[in-house]
Amino acid sequence: MGWRKFCSASSHPYGKQYKVAFRKSVFPSQIPYLINGDPKGSLQEAAQNILDQIFLSPAIPTNYNLTTSTQPPDPPFSPQEISAIIEPLPSGKAPGIDGIDNLLIKIIHKRFYNIFPTLFNKCLHLSCFPDSLKIGNIILFQKGGKDQRLASSYRPISLLPTIGKVLEKLMTQRLTYHLESTNSLNDRQHGFREGKSVDTAINELLRNIKTARRDGKHVLVLSIDIKGAFDNLQHRAILKTLDTSACPSNINRLFHSLLQNSKVTLLTPQGRATKEQKQGCPQGSCSGPALWNLVANEILNQVWPDNVHIQAFADDFVLVIKADTNKSLVEDTQSAITQFSSWCSENELVISTEKIISYSAKW
């Protein structure tokens, strides 16, 4: 009865009742515990320390202003295109730092139909993604079975301003359309794509294994996972692949602006701690999957030996190596790993060695 009364007394959609539902998250008062239970300085300084541990800076700085794209620009966003994104927005989702939720966005769009088309097309024209729309309000969720005293044991979920998420969705839809319509993405990428799935990935993998079996080859299947792929995705790698892709020049410049001066913030009772996010895509960002596929496309498109097959499902890669002898299989596998590792190093990505799975057989 007490629980029912507590829930019925809700006067704010994101008040105490909402927070209780997300009790696995870290409340501001718990922040000192993340500093090994022995915090130094204020809560705000402790929060800043946590952000510094989670959101790292790249070894090589990114030049956000340089773009070499020669693609023609895209036309303005249409009112129908914008409505198709705003109208289905689910109600009850937590807002970003500005407190503007999906319901309010839908009400504004319904009553003042020209406001968002005017705003978003001005952003497109000026190649400017407003700084206030790319501040992520960080909520920390503990990873299962991890030491709760360590900042690395928490997954940072970024609550982004809804208006910015709509603009980002518009950009991402345009990028995806041009990449898919020009067949720019490698067909061996099965993640985050329409018409592709886990099933298509498994079917392609089994087809290659069966071919090796039919030919009586020694075969090795190597599964490779990238550690924190979305968190460590380098902005310079994103911008480099955008510049050489089919992305329209004005959409390209808007992505440059989106990544530049992006910030994350963590609330404490003593104020906010803020840090510039110089690498990675926020967990909660709708463009992250498309941008990852664009960068991962580079390794899929590399020239591989005829006896090496590579495919991916998002950030999970599989290599299938076949050879006539076991000795050749070992040598060719090492060469394939070296080639893959070289691409990772160039893009400041790290292979999760503890997640590597291999299987070999001779039929």
C-alpha positions as CSV (number, residue, x, y, z in Angstrom):
1,M,0.0,0.0,0.0
2,G,2.9,2.3,0.9
3,W,4.5,1.7,-2.6
4,R,1.2,2.5,-4.4
5,K,0.8,5.7,-2.4
6,F,4.4,6.7,-3.2
7,C,3.8,6.1,-6.9
8,S,0.4,7.8,-6.9
9,A,1.9,10.9,-5.3
10,S,4.1,11.6,-8.4
11,S,3.9,15.2,-9.5
12,H,6.8,15.3,-11.9
13,P,7.6,12.7,-14.6
14,Y,11.3,12.7,-13.7
15,G,11.0,13.1,-9.9
16,K,11.7,10.6,-7.1
17,Q,9.5,7.9,-8.6
18,Y,11.5,8.0,-11.9
19,K,14.8,7.9,-10.1
20,V,13.7,4.9,-8.0
21,A,13.0,3.0,-11.2
22,F,16.6,3.6,-12.2
23,R,18.1,2.7,-8.9
24,K,21.1,1.0,-10.5
25,S,22.4,4.4,-11.5
26,V,24.7,6.5,-9.4
27,F,23.2,9.3,-7.5
28,P,25.2,12.5,-7.0
29,S,25.6,11.7,-3.2
30,Q,27.3,8.4,-4.1
31,I,30.1,10.0,-6.2
32,P,32.7,9.9,-3.3
33,Y,32.4,6.1,-3.2
34,L,33.8,6.0,-6.7
35,I,37.1,7.5,-5.5
36,N,37.8,4.3,-3.5
37,G,35.7,5.5,-0.6
38,D,38.3,8.2,0.2
39,P,37.5,11.3,-1.8
40,K,39.7,14.4,-1.8
41,G,38.4,17.8,-2.4
42,S,34.7,18.7,-3.1
43,L,32.0,16.6,-4.8
44,Q,32.4,18.7,-7.9
45,E,36.2,17.9,-8.0
46,A,35.4,14.2,-7.5
47,A,32.9,14.3,-10.4
48,Q,35.5,16.0,-12.6
49,N,38.0,13.2,-11.8
50,I,35.4,10.6,-12.8
51,L,34.8,12.4,-16.1
52,D,38.5,12.6,-16.8
53,Q,38.9,8.8,-16.2
54,I,35.9,7.9,-18.5
55,F,36.2,10.4,-21.3
56,L,39.8,10.3,-22.5
57,S,41.5,12.6,-25.0
58,P,43.1,11.3,-28.2
59,A,46.8,11.0,-28.7
60,I,46.5,13.0,-32.0
61,P,44.4,16.1,-31.9
62,T,41.6,16.5,-34.4
63,N,41.3,19.3,-36.9
64,Y,37.6,19.9,-37.1
65,N,37.7,22.8,-39.5
66,L,39.4,21.0,-42.4
67,T,37.2,19.3,-45.0
68,T,38.2,18.1,-48.4
69,S,34.8,16.9,-49.5
70,T,33.9,17.5,-53.2
71,Q,30.4,16.2,-53.0
72,P,27.5,18.4,-54.0
73,P,25.3,19.8,-51.2
74,D,21.9,18.3,-50.2
75,P,18.6,20.2,-50.4
76,P,17.1,21.7,-47.2
77,F,15.2,19.4,-44.8
78,S,11.6,19.2,-45.8
79,P,8.7,19.8,-43.3
80,Q,7.5,16.3,-44.0
81,E,11.0,14.9,-43.2
82,I,11.1,16.7,-39.9
83,S,7.5,15.7,-39.0
84,A,8.3,12.0,-39.7
85,I,10.9,12.2,-36.9
86,I,9.1,14.3,-34.4
87,E,5.6,12.8,-34.5
88,P,6.6,9.3,-33.4
89,L,8.9,10.5,-30.6
90,P,8.0,8.4,-27.5
91,S,6.6,10.3,-24.5
92,G,8.1,9.8,-21.1
93,K,11.7,9.7,-22.1
94,A,14.1,11.6,-19.9
95,P,15.1,15.0,-21.3
96,G,18.6,16.4,-21.7
97,I,20.2,19.2,-19.7
98,D,17.7,21.8,-21.0
99,G,14.7,19.9,-19.5
100,I,12.8,19.9,-22.8
101,D,11.2,16.5,-23.3
102,N,9.7,14.8,-26.3
103,L,6.1,15.7,-25.4
104,L,7.0,19.4,-25.4
105,I,8.8,19.1,-28.7
106,K,5.7,17.5,-30.3
107,I,3.4,20.2,-28.9
108,I,5.6,23.0,-30.2
109,H,5.8,21.4,-33.6
110,K,2.1,20.9,-33.8
111,R,1.2,24.5,-32.9
112,F,4.1,26.3,-34.6
113,Y,4.8,24.2,-37.7
114,N,7.6,26.3,-39.2
115,I,9.8,26.7,-36.1
116,F,11.8,23.5,-36.4
117,P,12.2,23.6,-40.3
118,T,13.5,27.1,-40.0
119,L,15.9,26.3,-37.2
120,F,17.2,23.0,-38.7
121,N,17.7,24.5,-42.2
122,K,19.5,27.5,-40.8
123,C,21.8,25.1,-39.0
124,L,22.3,23.2,-42.3
125,H,22.9,26.5,-44.2
126,L,25.5,27.8,-41.6
127,S,27.1,24.4,-41.1
128,C,26.5,25.0,-37.4
129,F,25.3,22.5,-34.8
130,P,24.6,24.7,-31.8
131,D,26.9,24.0,-28.8
132,S,23.9,24.1,-26.4
133,L,22.3,21.1,-28.3
134,K,25.3,18.8,-27.9
135,I,25.9,18.7,-24.1
136,G,25.3,15.3,-22.7
137,N,24.0,15.0,-19.2
138,I,25.8,11.9,-17.9
139,I,24.0,9.1,-15.9
140,L,26.3,6.4,-14.7
141,F,25.0,2.7,-14.7
142,Q,27.1,0.0,-13.0
143,K,28.2,-2.8,-15.2
144,G,27.2,-6.2,-13.9
145,G,29.8,-7.9,-11.6
146,K,32.3,-4.9,-11.7
147,D,34.0,-3.2,-8.8
148,Q,31.6,-0.4,-7.8
149,R,34.5,1.7,-6.5
150,L,36.0,2.1,-9.9
151,A,34.9,4.7,-12.5
152,S,35.6,2.2,-15.3
153,S,33.0,-0.1,-13.8
154,Y,30.2,2.3,-15.0
155,R,28.6,2.8,-18.3
156,P,28.0,6.5,-19.0
157,I,24.6,7.1,-20.6
158,S,24.4,10.5,-22.2
159,L,21.0,12.3,-22.0
160,L,21.1,14.7,-24.9
161,P,18.8,17.7,-25.6
162,T,15.9,16.4,-27.6
163,I,16.0,19.2,-30.2
164,G,19.6,18.3,-30.9
165,K,18.7,14.6,-31.2
166,V,16.1,15.5,-33.9
167,L,18.7,17.4,-35.9
168,E,21.2,14.6,-35.5
169,K,18.6,12.1,-36.7
170,L,18.0,14.2,-39.8
171,M,21.7,14.3,-40.6
172,T,22.1,10.6,-40.0
173,Q,19.2,9.7,-42.2
174,R,20.7,11.8,-45.0
175,L,24.1,10.2,-44.5
176,T,22.7,6.7,-44.4
177,Y,20.6,7.3,-47.6
178,H,23.6,8.4,-49.6
179,L,25.9,5.6,-48.4
180,E,23.3,2.9,-49.1
181,S,22.0,4.4,-52.4
182,T,25.6,4.6,-53.8
183,N,26.6,1.1,-52.4
184,S,29.4,2.8,-50.4
185,L,29.2,0.4,-47.5
186,N,30.8,-3.0,-47.8
187,D,28.2,-5.8,-48.1
188,R,30.0,-7.8,-45.4
189,Q,28.9,-5.3,-42.7
190,H,25.7,-6.8,-41.2
191,G,25.2,-4.4,-38.3
192,F,22.9,-1.3,-38.1
193,R,21.7,-1.8,-41.7
194,E,18.3,-2.3,-43.2
195,G,18.0,-5.7,-44.7
196,K,20.9,-7.0,-42.6
197,S,20.8,-8.9,-39.3
198,V,22.4,-11.5,-37.1
199,D,20.8,-14.1,-39.4
200,T,22.5,-12.7,-42.5
201,A,25.8,-12.5,-40.7
202,I,25.6,-16.2,-39.5
203,N,24.5,-17.4,-43.0
204,E,27.5,-15.7,-44.6
205,L,29.9,-17.2,-42.0
206,L,28.5,-20.7,-42.4
207,R,28.7,-20.4,-46.1
208,N,32.4,-19.7,-46.0
209,I,33.1,-22.5,-43.5
210,K,31.1,-25.0,-45.7
211,T,33.2,-23.9,-48.7
212,A,36.4,-24.7,-46.8
213,R,34.9,-28.0,-45.7
214,R,33.9,-28.9,-49.2
215,D,37.5,-28.2,-50.4
216,G,39.1,-30.2,-47.7
217,K,41.0,-27.2,-46.3
218,H,42.4,-26.5,-42.9
219,V,40.3,-23.6,-41.5
220,L,40.4,-21.2,-38.6
221,V,37.6,-18.9,-37.5
222,L,38.7,-15.9,-35.5
223,S,36.2,-13.7,-33.6
224,I,37.6,-10.2,-32.7
225,D,35.9,-7.6,-30.5
226,I,37.0,-3.9,-30.3
227,K,37.3,-2.7,-26.8
228,G,34.9,0.2,-26.2
229,A,34.5,0.8,-29.9
230,F,32.0,3.6,-29.7
231,D,33.7,5.3,-26.7
232,N,37.1,5.2,-28.5
233,L,36.0,6.0,-32.0
234,Q,38.4,8.8,-33.1
235,H,36.8,12.0,-34.4
236,R,39.7,12.4,-36.9
237,A,38.9,8.9,-38.3
238,I,35.2,9.8,-38.6
239,L,36.0,13.1,-40.4
240,K,38.5,11.4,-42.7
241,T,36.1,8.8,-43.9
242,L,33.3,11.4,-44.2
243,D,35.4,13.4,-46.5
244,T,36.0,10.5,-48.8
245,S,32.5,9.2,-48.7
246,A,29.3,10.0,-50.7
247,C,28.1,12.3,-47.9
248,P,26.9,15.6,-49.2
249,S,29.2,18.5,-48.5
250,N,26.8,20.5,-46.3
251,I,25.8,17.4,-44.3
252,N,29.5,16.6,-43.9
253,R,30.2,20.1,-42.5
254,L,27.3,19.8,-40.1
255,F,28.9,16.5,-38.8
256,H,32.2,18.4,-38.3
257,S,30.3,20.9,-36.2
258,L,28.5,18.2,-34.3
259,L,31.7,16.6,-33.1
260,Q,33.5,19.9,-32.3
261,N,33.0,21.3,-28.8
262,S,30.8,18.4,-27.8
263,K,30.6,18.3,-24.0
264,V,29.5,16.0,-21.2
265,T,28.4,17.1,-17.7
266,L,27.9,15.3,-14.4
267,L,25.6,16.9,-11.7
268,T,26.6,17.0,-8.0
269,P,24.9,18.9,-5.1
270,Q,27.8,21.3,-5.3
271,G,27.5,22.1,-9.0
272,R,28.2,20.5,-12.3
273,A,31.5,19.0,-13.6
274,T,32.0,19.4,-17.3
275,K,34.5,18.0,-19.8
276,E,34.9,18.3,-23.6
277,Q,34.3,15.0,-25.4
278,K,37.2,14.8,-27.9
279,Q,36.7,11.2,-29.0
280,G,33.9,8.7,-29.2
281,C,30.2,9.0,-29.8
282,P,27.9,9.6,-26.8
283,Q,26.0,6.5,-25.7
284,G,22.5,7.7,-26.6
285,S,23.6,9.3,-29.8
286,C,21.6,8.2,-32.9
287,S,24.5,8.9,-35.3
288,G,27.0,6.6,-33.5
289,P,26.1,3.4,-35.4
290,A,26.2,5.0,-38.8
291,L,29.5,6.7,-38.1
292,W,31.0,3.5,-36.8
293,N,30.0,1.6,-39.9
294,L,31.6,4.4,-42.0
295,V,35.0,4.0,-40.2
296,A,34.8,0.2,-40.1
297,N,34.2,0.2,-43.8
298,E,37.9,1.0,-44.3
299,I,39.1,-2.3,-42.9
300,L,36.4,-4.3,-44.7
301,N,37.5,-2.7,-48.0
302,Q,41.2,-3.4,-47.6
303,V,42.7,-5.9,-50.0
304,W,42.8,-9.3,-48.2
305,P,44.4,-12.5,-49.4
306,D,42.1,-14.8,-51.4
307,N,42.1,-17.3,-48.5
308,V,41.0,-14.8,-45.9
309,H,37.4,-13.8,-45.5
310,I,36.4,-10.8,-43.2
311,Q,33.0,-9.8,-42.1
312,A,31.4,-7.7,-39.3
313,F,28.4,-7.2,-37.2
314,A,28.8,-3.6,-36.0
315,D,32.0,-3.7,-34.0
316,D,32.3,-7.5,-33.9
317,F,34.6,-8.9,-36.6
318,V,35.1,-12.4,-37.8
319,L,38.0,-13.7,-39.9
320,V,37.8,-17.0,-41.7
321,I,41.3,-18.2,-42.8
322,K,41.7,-21.4,-44.9
323,A,44.9,-23.1,-46.1
324,D,46.2,-26.4,-47.5
325,T,48.4,-27.2,-44.5
326,N,48.4,-26.5,-40.8
327,K,51.7,-24.6,-41.1
328,S,50.3,-22.3,-43.8
329,L,47.2,-21.8,-41.7
330,V,49.2,-20.5,-38.8
331,E,51.3,-18.2,-40.9
332,D,48.3,-16.8,-42.8
333,T,46.4,-16.3,-39.6
334,Q,49.3,-14.3,-38.1
335,S,49.5,-12.1,-41.2
336,A,45.8,-11.5,-41.1
337,I,46.0,-10.5,-37.4
338,T,48.9,-8.2,-38.2
339,Q,46.9,-6.5,-40.9
340,F,43.9,-6.0,-38.7
341,S,46.0,-4.8,-35.7
342,S,47.7,-2.3,-37.9
343,W,44.3,-0.7,-38.9
344,C,43.3,-0.7,-35.2
345,S,46.6,1.1,-34.2
346,E,46.1,3.7,-37.0
347,N,42.7,4.5,-35.5
348,E,43.7,4.3,-31.8
349,L,41.4,1.3,-31.3
350,V,42.3,-1.6,-29.1
351,I,41.4,-5.3,-29.6
352,S,39.7,-7.0,-26.5
353,T,42.2,-9.8,-26.2
354,E,40.1,-11.5,-23.5
355,K,37.2,-11.7,-25.9
356,I,39.1,-13.2,-28.9
357,I,37.5,-16.6,-29.8
358,S,39.1,-19.0,-32.3
359,Y,38.0,-22.3,-33.7
360,S,40.0,-24.5,-36.1
361,A,39.4,-27.8,-37.8
362,K,40.5,-29.9,-40.8
363,W,37.7,-31.8,-42.7
